[in-house]
Amino acid sequence: MNIQELATAVNYKLPVKVVILNNGYLGMVRQWQELFYEKRYSHTKLTQVPDFVKLAEAYGATGLRASKPGEVEPTLRKGLETPGPVIMDFVVDPEEGVFPMVAPGSSLTNINLK
């Protein structure tokens, strides 16, 4: 939820690798609304999604994007092999779920795997 840490990573040449599962929404909130609140979606669609590749480059980091399934593995390999900070933007379907997750009101000992 913050980006200024990327400047520190670039400044100190830290090998920080950021993976974004980009579905064009506030993904976790949207998924909660889908699974636990009967798909009553509210204020989760991002109408202005930044270009994360350009954002990484603006900070002096490396930015990579995969928008097709066949690009996932090569993008991961390149991102992990690239020295210094890297942002990897993986464009995914808005309906794709991300698991594991913790349901509202649950503890970390009750993780939902599906």
MOQUILIN-V870960 format. One record per helix or strand. SS is the DSSP state (2 for helix, 1 for strand). FROM is the first residue (numbers start at 1). TO is the last residue. If there is no record, write none. Layout:
# MOQUILIN-V870960
SS;FROM;TO + SS;FROM;TO
This chain:
# MOQUILIN-V870960
2;5;11 + 1;17;22 + 1;25;25 + 2;27;36 + 1;45;45 + 2;52;58 + 1;62;66 + 2;69;81 + 1;86;91 + 1;101;102 + 1;111;112
